[in-house]
Amino acid sequence: MNDDALLAALGERITSLSPELTDLRRDLHAHPELSREETRTTEAVVRRLDAAGVAVRLMPGTGVLADLGAPEPLYRVALRADMDALPVRERSGLEFSSTEPGVCHACGHDVHVAALVGAVLALRAVEDSLAERGIAVRAIFQAAEEVMPGGALEAITAGALDGVDSIFAVHCDPSIDVGEVGLREGALTAAADQIAVTLHGRGGHTSRPQLTEDLVYALAKVVTDVPGALGRRLDPRTGAALVWGKIEAGRVANVIPSTGECRGTLRMLDAESWLTVGPLLEEIVHGVVQPYGVQAKVERLKGVPPVVNTADGISALRRAALACRVSPVPTAQSLGGEDFSWYLDHCTGAMARLGTRTPGGPTYDLHQGDLVVDERAIALGARLLATAAVVRGLDARRVTPVGDA
């Protein structure tokens, strides 16, 4: 078949798979698993791909790699989906809501997995045509995206990118209508770290603060003053945002405690500043607490660099979207973190924001228990991924004909 017929065949296959992919997504949604615990999810993926004759191999722990297409390809494209859920209580009211107390797919990773399964099954149906064109595709079902350090590094160590030239992924975006896909060349997300500041001091009675090292007061100064000072010491164009999510100190109202901590995230748009911000953060924290006599310990768990979409990756996604009758729309860089960034350190590629909002319906937020996804996005995501892989492979083939490889 010619190239146009190949792309049309992908679409037809995914249309026929759509009910099955919806059922798979609902099953995964009802049985979410936390990071590095995605055993059932891994088994569900393996079972479906193995039944279709797709070659799969397990990664250490959880996660799956699947390969199809040319055995000795001219060009290999990877497609990635993350599998883990969040420690969040579901409040959506859906019939297939989470059956795991305090755990749910509040970030749409169940959609990502179902979409990638659909893409692989569609590509399997045209595998001979891919092989004729020298194109290979590897599917990466990755564990532990929601924690730091993320599972992308473990997947890469396990060989997920061996021989890979380009990589693509989608991420649910409930602020974009279903039928649209957000594309942005360059930085799409931010660098993200976890920060913990622990204070120690001489506690005592609240009636005699002058005889203590008032740790609670000092901790409050850390919470309020450190983000502001950091913003004055960094170039505003770095887009740094230090936001606290947990503060803990003391147990009773009339006792100044001897220890306390605050935990949060530091996010930055600029990758170079992210690499060098550690000593500055330490300096600011110690300077803020020095007048109160307490001791401070600063812990920075480096997370992920920004996802930086390459020009050729966005070009392939845009053409794939048009071929799938999905509308590409511009999207802004966000302060969210995504460990897909680590893959782009090794090869070209891009991540797209997959619209999941029902047109005219409510806008939800990620990482919230009330998230509802328009399930038409599943098949659209599957078709976009499969088509992007073929489009990128065909581009490479036109540059270097298979016979000259």
VOGU-3710 file (C-alpha; in Angstrom, 3 decimals, decimal comma):
1> mnddallaal> 0,000/0,000/0,000  1,093/3,581/-0,557  1,806/5,998/2,285  -1,661/7,565/2,276  -3,289/4,144/2,371  -1,012/3,164/5,254  -2,132/6,146/7,325  -5,773/5,501/6,427  -5,428/1,883/7,532  -4,149/3,018/10,917
11> geritslspe> -7,206/5,192/11,390  -9,598/2,453/10,391  -7,991/-0,033/12,745  -8,133/2,342/15,701  -11,789/3,139/14,977  -12,573/-0,563/15,191  -10,568/-0,830/18,417  -12,211/2,141/20,114  -14,754/0,207/22,261  -12,041/-2,187/23,404
21> ltdlrrdlha> -9,700/0,675/24,306  -12,442/2,380/26,302  -13,061/-0,846/28,221  -9,323/-1,160/28,907  -9,120/2,406/30,169  -12,092/1,869/32,490  -10,552/-1,307/33,864  -7,265/0,482/34,557  -9,128/3,418/36,064  -10,977/1,163/38,482
31> hpelsreetr> -7,737/-0,531/39,550  -5,105/2,212/39,875  -1,620/1,425/41,153  0,947/3,726/42,714  4,447/4,323/41,375  6,560/1,184/41,026  3,575/-0,927/42,072  1,988/-1,136/38,594  1,944/-4,955/38,507  -1,660/-5,411/37,429
41> tteavvrrld> -1,353/-2,660/34,835  1,775/-4,279/33,419  0,006/-7,633/33,220  -2,991/-6,094/31,434  -0,746/-4,527/28,791  1,295/-7,683/28,266  -1,823/-9,831/27,985  -3,358/-7,665/25,272  -0,198/-7,173/23,222  0,872/-10,791/23,507
51> aagvavrlmp> -2,535/-11,890/22,225  -1,938/-9,770/19,117  1,477/-11,331/18,513  3,484/-8,274/19,517  6,963/-8,995/20,862  7,124/-7,742/24,471  9,740/-7,761/27,202  9,364/-6,828/30,823  11,472/-4,146/32,423  12,875/-4,662/35,938
61> gtgvladlga> 10,134/-4,144/38,490  7,197/-2,938/36,438  6,883/-1,650/32,889  6,912/-3,123/29,394  8,776/-2,625/26,135  7,162/-3,742/22,868  8,849/-3,797/19,461  7,432/-4,119/15,957  8,325/-3,205/12,398  11,641/-3,659/10,596
71> peplyrvalr> 14,104/-6,002/12,377  17,037/-3,864/11,174  15,393/-0,508/10,699  16,481/2,592/8,909  14,667/4,567/11,603  13,211/3,599/14,981  10,524/5,677/16,682  9,547/5,212/20,319  6,130/5,938/21,807  5,817/6,320/25,566
81> admdalpvre> 2,986/6,057/28,085  3,253/6,344/31,867  1,271/3,913/34,006  1,165/5,060/37,633  -1,668/6,619/39,609  -1,652/9,163/42,433  -2,297/8,935/46,199  -5,501/10,945/45,747  -9,055/10,011/46,723  -11,396/9,857/43,730
91> rsglefsste> -14,466/12,108/43,828  -15,627/11,820/40,200  -18,719/9,687/40,840  -18,018/7,607/37,724  -19,405/4,071/37,580  -15,868/2,791/37,099  -14,329/4,884/39,892  -11,256/3,663/41,713  -11,706/0,608/43,905  -8,453/1,387/45,724
101> pgvchacghd> -9,006/3,663/48,740  -7,017/6,868/48,456  -5,597/6,062/45,012  -6,851/7,195/41,617  -5,825/8,110/38,089  -6,066/11,851/38,686  -3,516/12,629/35,965  -4,952/10,576/33,098  -2,251/7,933/32,883  -4,964/5,310/32,335
111> vhvaalvgav> -5,822/7,187/29,133  -2,152/7,271/28,127  -1,811/3,498/28,543  -4,997/2,672/26,641  -4,033/5,055/23,837  -0,593/3,494/23,463  -2,050/-0,018/23,468  -4,334/1,123/20,652  -1,438/2,636/18,728  0,575/-0,587/19,016
121> lalravedsl> -2,338/-2,775/17,905  -2,960/-0,533/14,910  0,718/-0,545/13,961  0,752/-4,327/14,334  -1,965/-4,543/11,680  0,330/-2,763/9,183  3,619/-4,173/10,438  4,633/-5,620/7,079  4,238/-2,202/5,457  6,377/-0,644/8,175
131> aergiavrai> 9,077/-3,244/7,653  9,059/-2,618/3,897  9,766/1,043/4,610  12,528/0,319/7,114  10,525/1,697/10,043  10,504/0,188/13,529  8,420/1,301/16,497  9,083/0,685/20,181  6,353/1,203/22,771  7,509/2,148/26,265
141> fqaaeevmpg> 5,002/1,535/29,050  6,839/3,312/31,843  6,470/3,061/35,598  6,708/5,785/38,233  6,353/9,090/36,413  4,705/10,712/39,434  7,673/10,419/41,803  11,197/11,793/41,920  13,428/10,507/40,520  10,997/9,276/37,894
151> galeaitaga> 10,843/5,933/36,163  12,093/7,305/32,846  15,688/7,014/34,055  15,122/3,371/34,988  13,533/2,672/31,598  16,489/4,223/29,811  18,891/2,121/31,884  16,851/-0,950/30,931  17,444/-0,205/27,225  14,217/1,576/26,316
161> ldgvdsifav> 16,065/4,015/24,027  18,600/1,612/22,544  18,591/2,280/18,812  15,805/4,891/19,084  15,978/7,974/16,852  12,830/9,861/17,922  10,239/9,590/20,679  6,675/10,868/21,134  4,116/10,990/23,938  0,810/12,599/24,809
171> hcdpsidvge> -0,391/13,997/28,109  -4,026/14,585/29,000  -4,967/18,261/29,218  -8,439/18,962/30,662  -8,176/22,640/29,647  -8,190/21,705/25,933  -11,279/20,398/24,122  -11,360/16,830/22,898  -10,543/16,872/19,198  -7,735/19,377/19,750
181> vglregalta> -4,089/18,842/20,602  -1,772/21,432/22,152  1,600/21,742/20,433  4,600/23,873/21,361  8,119/23,831/19,965  10,761/24,313/22,651  10,165/24,117/26,386  6,766/22,643/27,240  7,172/21,998/30,969  9,431/23,179/33,768
191> aadqiavtlh> 12,240/21,719/35,822  10,901/20,444/39,130  12,537/19,481/42,434  11,288/18,494/45,866  12,544/20,704/48,698  12,579/19,961/52,430  13,778/22,371/55,110  14,146/20,939/58,610  14,805/23,191/61,602  16,212/22,208/65,010
201> grgghtsrpq> 16,376/24,382/68,114  15,965/24,612/71,886  12,268/24,401/72,611  10,417/25,556/75,671  7,311/27,175/77,103  5,452/29,727/74,980  5,396/32,069/77,999  9,203/32,404/77,824  10,169/32,625/74,121  13,276/34,626/75,038
211> ltedlvyala> 14,696/31,509/76,690  14,122/29,358/73,609  15,020/29,301/69,971  11,556/30,040/68,618  11,485/27,409/65,942  7,869/27,922/64,825  8,476/31,606/64,211  11,663/30,807/62,307  9,831/28,170/60,248  7,148/30,711/59,376
221> kvvtdvpgal> 9,876/33,058/58,153  11,294/30,287/55,954  7,860/29,660/54,459  7,185/33,333/53,724  10,617/34,872/53,133  12,611/32,247/51,226  10,390/32,223/48,085  10,504/36,024/47,938  14,262/36,220/48,453  14,846/33,539/45,837
231> grrldprtga> 12,757/35,535/43,379  14,970/38,592/43,985  18,237/36,722/43,586  17,329/34,924/40,365  16,707/36,418/36,944  12,903/36,735/36,662  13,124/35,037/33,265  13,984/31,758/35,017  10,336/31,579/36,088  11,258/30,140/39,498
241> alvwgkieag> 8,397/29,225/41,833  9,011/27,770/45,306  5,673/26,636/46,742  5,178/24,784/50,028  2,754/21,889/50,319  3,429/20,677/53,863  4,332/22,483/57,114  4,654/20,637/60,400  5,857/21,688/63,850  4,655/21,075/67,382
251> rvanvipstg> 1,701/19,290/68,925  0,246/21,602/71,558  -0,480/25,315/71,781  1,733/26,231/74,733  4,976/24,461/73,825  7,602/25,742/71,399  8,833/22,548/69,686  12,448/21,624/69,108  11,992/20,505/65,503  9,823/21,280/62,498
261> ecrgtlrmld> 9,872/21,122/58,747  8,347/22,438/55,562  8,222/20,599/52,255  7,401/21,817/48,770  8,489/22,008/45,176  10,873/24,310/43,353  9,973/24,741/39,696  11,898/26,646/37,044  11,425/27,359/33,364  15,161/27,741/32,727
271> aeswltvgpl> 17,232/24,547/32,677  20,626/26,223/33,171  19,508/28,032/36,326  17,992/24,795/37,598  21,405/23,150/37,442  23,031/25,816/39,634  20,299/26,960/42,060  21,179/24,581/44,911  23,892/26,640/46,695  21,804/29,817/46,397
281> leeivhgvvq> 18,823/28,135/48,046  21,026/26,941/50,920  22,450/30,428/51,398  19,022/32,051/51,545  17,551/29,545/54,017  20,473/29,840/56,413  20,372/33,616/56,155  16,663/33,723/56,990  16,920/31,552/60,134  20,226/32,945/61,455
291> pygvqakver> 18,654/35,684/63,664  16,595/33,084/65,551  19,455/30,795/66,527  17,980/27,634/65,021  19,832/25,152/62,850  18,603/24,474/59,327  19,025/21,471/57,050  18,085/21,899/53,396  17,387/18,834/51,270  16,862/19,141/47,535
301> lkgvppvvnt> 15,746/16,070/45,622  16,467/16,919/42,013  13,560/15,892/39,854  13,391/16,521/36,145  14,611/19,095/33,625  12,102/20,808/31,313  10,561/18,881/28,424  12,012/20,628/25,364  10,182/19,629/22,185  12,368/19,543/19,076
311> adgisalrra> 11,374/21,199/15,807  11,241/17,930/13,851  9,173/16,309/16,592  6,574/19,082/16,599  6,496/19,065/12,796  5,682/15,345/12,797  2,995/15,781/15,474  1,397/18,680/13,614  1,194/16,739/10,361  -0,047/13,678/12,219
321> alacrvspvp> -2,768/15,755/13,899  -3,966/17,108/10,566  -3,962/13,619/9,077  -6,083/12,444/12,045  -8,449/15,417/11,705  -7,359/16,649/15,103  -6,910/20,409/15,384  -3,424/21,508/16,495  -3,639/24,520/18,829  -0,863/26,568/20,437
331> taqslggedf> -0,140/25,897/24,092  1,960/27,684/26,705  4,853/26,373/28,759  3,703/25,227/32,189  5,435/24,864/35,543  4,443/21,209/35,718  7,231/18,633/35,692  7,405/15,562/33,415  10,126/12,931/33,310  9,597/12,530/29,554
341> swyldhctga> 12,301/15,211/29,529  14,975/12,599/30,222  14,205/10,794/26,952  14,705/14,015/25,009  18,242/14,216/26,387  19,006/11,234/24,153  16,979/11,731/20,964  14,669/14,115/19,159  10,936/14,104/19,753  8,017/15,856/21,365
351> marlgtrtpg> 5,113/15,613/23,780  1,623/16,803/22,824  -1,151/17,938/25,121  -4,161/15,770/24,364  -7,461/17,581/24,784  -9,824/15,761/27,157  -12,475/18,410/27,904  -15,973/17,908/26,522  -16,688/21,028/24,432  -18,928/23,306/26,475
361> gptydlhqgd> -18,406/21,172/29,564  -16,578/21,936/32,809  -12,826/22,434/32,993  -11,182/20,108/35,471  -7,672/20,172/36,887  -5,042/17,461/36,935  -4,108/15,828/40,234  -7,622/16,414/41,554  -9,968/13,592/42,522  -12,894/14,961/40,505
371> lvvderaial> -11,101/14,700/37,131  -13,373/13,465/34,340  -12,029/12,735/30,857  -14,006/12,740/27,617  -13,267/9,190/26,513  -13,213/10,100/22,835  -9,685/11,279/23,603  -8,491/7,668/23,939  -8,872/6,738/20,274  -7,684/10,176/19,183
381> garllataav> -4,545/9,764/21,278  -3,955/6,290/19,866  -4,283/7,512/16,306  -2,084/10,553/16,908  0,707/8,441/18,387  0,584/5,785/15,678  0,425/8,359/12,898  3,261/10,448/14,346  5,493/7,359/14,441  4,807/6,581/10,785
391> vrgldarrvt> 5,123/10,198/9,645  8,477/10,573/11,385  9,713/7,301/9,940  8,613/8,280/6,445  10,449/11,580/6,779  13,672/9,732/7,535  13,067/7,341/4,652  12,721/10,219/2,205  16,042/11,633/3,389  17,831/8,261/3,209
401> pvgda> 16,163/5,636/0,966  16,038/2,178/2,467  18,272/0,723/-0,246  21,022/3,224/0,592  20,974/2,675/4,346
//
